[in-house]
C-alpha cells in the first residue's frame, strides 16, 4: 500500500488585520507523495495579525496532570517535549509574547478572589468539576477568536460539556494527555497470522465489521492452557487481555453515554432506557466471560496486576489487548512480536461509526477563568496555539506511537487517525457525576447481572446532581 506523506502549507491571506493559515488537503500521486489541492476553508485559522500584545505574558496554570501539554524548558531530544517547545516558540514569535507555566492547585480561591492571575487552567476531571460548580469558567462563545468547530479542537468534547447553553471546558491538539489516555486495541500480528486472521486486521475495521462479537469470535480458538498445569491463569495464552475499566470504554465505543442533552439542551441521565440497558447487558456478558479473556484484576501474583497483564502481551501470549496509548509507547521496545493498532470495536455492524474514548480520570481538559481582562488576546493565543499543535505536537505523538516494532506504514497512520478523530467523552464520567465512574465499573463487572435494578435506583440521584450543574451556570451567568 502506498504511503501518503502530508505536506502542510501555511498560506497567508491578508484580509484587513487578519492572517489566515490554511491546512490543505493532500491528494495521492504516482510517487506516493501528496500535493496540495484547492484550499479547504474549514481548515483556515483566522487570528489577528497585530503587535498590540507585544511584551505580554500568557500565563497557564495547571496541576501536574497537564504540565507537559503546555510547558517545555527547551530542546532535549525527546520528541514530544521538543515539539511542545517548537509550538510554543511559534506562538511567542507571532505575537512577541511570553508563555509561562505555573504548577499550582489554588485555582478556585484565586479566581473567587477576583485575581487576574492566569489566562488558562488545565486539570483532570476534579478541577473541571470545581470550575463549573463554582462558576469560575468563561463561556467560550465570549472568546472571539476560538473556533471550536475547526479540526484542531476536540469539538465533540466541547459539545459534550455544554451546560445550560454554555460551553466552558475544552481540549484539542495541544493536549498530549488526551492522546496518552486514548484507548486502542493492540493486535499481535504473529498470532493473527497463525490463526488465519492476518488479512482481516485492518479490512474488518474498514468494512465496518469490527464489533464486540467479532472480537470475541476471533479469540475463541486462541485461548489455551499452554502451561499445561490445568489452570487458566497468567502463565497461559489468551485471546484478549483487559481490565475492569475496559468495560466502561466499550460502553462509550458502543455509543452509550451516561449523560446526554435532551431536545431542549438540558442534561439528562441516559442509562435508564431500554436501548442503553440492552446494550449494557451485552457488554456485561462480554466483560465477565473468562473463557477467552484475562482481566488484570484476576491476576494473583502479588505484583502489579497492570504490569503483569502488559507482560503477557509483550511475551507474545495474547492476540489482543486493550491499552491506552501511553502504555503502547512505554512498552514498544519490549514487545516480542510485530503488532498493529486498531480502534475499540463497535457494538454491532448497525452502528454507523467507530467511537473512541479516553480515560476520563486521567485526561487533560482546560478552562479560561472569568477573571481575564483581555478575551481577544486569550482567544487568539489559544486558537493559534492549538492550530500550530497539529503539525508539531500531534505529528510528534504519531512518531512516538509508531516507534520500535510498530509498523510505520499507511495502515498504522490510518488507524491512529481513526482513533483520535473519533474520540469522544462522557460528561457524566468525566465529572464523576454521582460517582458515575465507580457506578459503571460496578454494574459492568459484577458477578451477577445487576444493571437494570442499579440504574433504576441511581436515576433520581443523578438527575438531582445534574440540576446542580445547570443551576450553577444560571447563578454565575
C-alpha positions, 0 to 999 in steps of 0.5 A, spaced: 500 500 500 502 506 498 504 511 503 501 518 503 506 523 506 502 530 508 505 536 506 502 542 510 502 549 507 501 555 511 498 560 506 497 567 508 491 571 506 491 578 508 484 580 509 484 587 513 488 585 520 487 578 519 492 572 517 489 566 515 493 559 515 490 554 511 491 546 512 490 543 505 488 537 503 493 532 500 491 528 494 495 521 492 500 521 486 504 516 482 510 517 487 506 516 493 507 523 495 501 528 496 500 535 493 496 540 495 489 541 492 484 547 492 484 550 499 479 547 504 476 553 508 474 549 514 481 548 515 483 556 515 485 559 522 483 566 522 487 570 528 489 577 528 495 579 525 497 585 530 503 587 535 498 590 540 500 584 545 507 585 544 511 584 551 505 580 554 505 574 558 500 568 557 500 565 563 497 557 564 496 554 570 495 547 571 496 541 576 501 536 574 496 532 570 497 537 564 504 540 565 507 537 559 501 539 554 503 546 555 510 547 558 517 545 555 524 548 558 527 547 551 530 542 546 532 535 549 531 530 544 525 527 546 520 528 541 514 530 544 517 535 549 521 538 543 515 539 539 511 542 545 517 547 545 517 548 537 509 550 538 510 554 543 516 558 540 511 559 534 506 562 538 511 567 542 514 569 535 507 571 532 505 575 537 512 577 541 509 574 547 511 570 553 508 563 555 509 561 562 507 555 566 505 555 573 504 548 577 499 550 582 492 547 585 489 554 588 485 555 582 478 556 585 480 561 591 484 565 586 479 566 581 473 567 587 478 572 589 477 576 583 485 575 581 487 576 574 492 571 575 492 566 569 489 566 562 488 558 562 487 552 567 488 545 565 486 539 570 483 532 570 476 531 571 476 534 579 478 541 577 473 541 571 468 539 576 470 545 581 470 550 575 463 549 573 460 548 580 463 554 582 462 558 576 469 560 575 469 558 567 468 563 561 463 561 556 467 560 550 462 563 545 465 570 549 472 568 546 472 571 539 477 568 536 476 560 538 473 556 533 471 550 536 468 547 530 475 547 526 479 540 526 484 542 531 479 542 537 476 536 540 469 539 538 465 533 540 468 534 547 466 541 547 459 539 545 459 534 550 460 539 556 455 544 554 451 546 560 445 550 560 447 553 553 454 554 555 460 551 553 466 552 558 471 546 558 475 544 552 481 540 549 484 539 542 491 538 539 495 541 544 493 536 549 498 530 549 494 527 555 488 526 551 492 522 546 496 518 552 489 516 555 486 514 548 484 507 548 486 502 542 486 495 541 493 492 540 493 486 535 499 481 535 500 480 528 504 473 529 498 470 532 493 473 527 497 470 522 497 463 525 490 463 526 488 465 519 486 472 521 492 476 518 488 479 512 482 481 516 486 486 521 485 492 518 479 490 512 474 488 518 475 495 521 474 498 514 468 494 512 465 496 518 465 489 521 469 490 527 464 489 533 464 486 540 462 479 537 467 479 532 472 480 537 470 475 541 469 470 535 476 471 533 479 469 540 475 463 541 480 458 538 486 462 541 485 461 548 489 455 551 492 452 557 499 452 554 502 451 561 499 445 561 498 445 569 490 445 568 489 452 570 487 458 566 491 463 569 497 468 567 502 463 565 497 461 559 495 464 552 489 468 551 485 471 546 484 478 549 487 481 555 483 487 559 481 490 565 475 492 569 475 499 566 475 496 559 468 495 560 466 502 561 470 504 554 466 499 550 460 502 553 462 509 550 465 505 543 458 502 543 455 509 543 452 509 550 453 515 554 451 516 561 449 523 560 446 526 554 442 533 552 435 532 551 431 536 545 431 542 549 439 542 551 438 540 558 442 534 561 439 528 562 441 521 565 441 516 559 442 509 562 435 508 564 432 506 557 431 500 554 436 501 548 442 503 553 440 497 558 440 492 552 446 494 550 449 494 557 447 487 558 451 485 552 457 488 554 456 485 561 456 478 558 462 480 554 466 483 560 465 477 565 466 471 560 473 468 562 473 463 557 477 467 552 479 473 556 484 475 562 482 481 566 488 484 570 484 484 576 484 476 576 491 476 576 494 473 583 501 474 583 502 479 588 505 484 583 502 489 579 496 486 576 497 492 570 504 490 569 503 483 569 497 483 564 502 488 559 507 482 560 503 477 557 502 481 551 509 483 550 511 475 551 507 474 545 501 470 549 495 474 547 492 476 540 489 482 543 489 487 548 486 493 550 491 499 552 491 506 552 496 509 548 501 511 553 502 504 555 503 502 547 509 507 547 512 505 554 512 498 552 514 498 544 521 496 545 519 490 549 514 487 545 516 480 542 512 480 536 510 485 530 503 488 532 498 493 529 493 498 532 486 498 531 480 502 534 475 499 540 470 495 536 463 497 535 457 494 538 454 491 532 455 492 524 448 497 525 452 502 528 454 507 523 461 509 526 467 507 530 467 511 537 473 512 541 474 514 548 479 516 553 480 515 560 476 520 563 480 520 570 486 521 567 485 526 561 487 533 560 481 538 559 482 546 560 478 552 562 479 560 561 477 563 568 472 569 568 477 573 571 481 575 564 481 582 562 483 581 555 478 575 551 481 577 544 488 576 546 486 569 550 482 567 544 487 568 539 493 565 543 489 559 544 486 558 537 493 559 534 496 555 539 492 549 538 492 550 530 500 550 530 499 543 535 497 539 529 503 539 525 508 539 531 505 536 537 500 531 534 505 529 528 510 528 534 505 523 538 504 519 531 512 518 531 512 516 538 506 511 537 509 508 531 516 507 534 520 500 535 516 494 532 510 498 530 509 498 523 510 505 520 506 504 514 499 507 511 495 502 515 498 504 522 497 512 520 490 510 518 488 507 524 491 512 529 487 517 525 481 513 526 482 513 533 483 520 535 478 523 530 473 519 533 474 520 540 469 522 544 467 523 552 462 522 557 460 528 561 457 524 566 464 520 567 468 525 566 465 529 572 464 523 576 457 525 576 454 521 582 460 517 582 458 515 575 465 512 574 465 507 580 457 506 578 459 503 571 465 499 573 460 496 578 454 494 574 459 492 568 463 487 572 459 484 577 458 477 578 451 477 577 447 481 572 445 487 576 444 493 571 437 494 570 435 494 578 442 499 579 440 504 574 433 504 576 435 506 583 441 511 581 436 515 576 433 520 581 440 521 584 443 523 578 438 527 575 438 531 582 446 532 581 445 534 574 440 540 576 446 542 580 450 543 574 445 547 570 443 551 576 450 553 577 451 556 570 444 560 571 447 563 578 454 565 575 451 567 568 
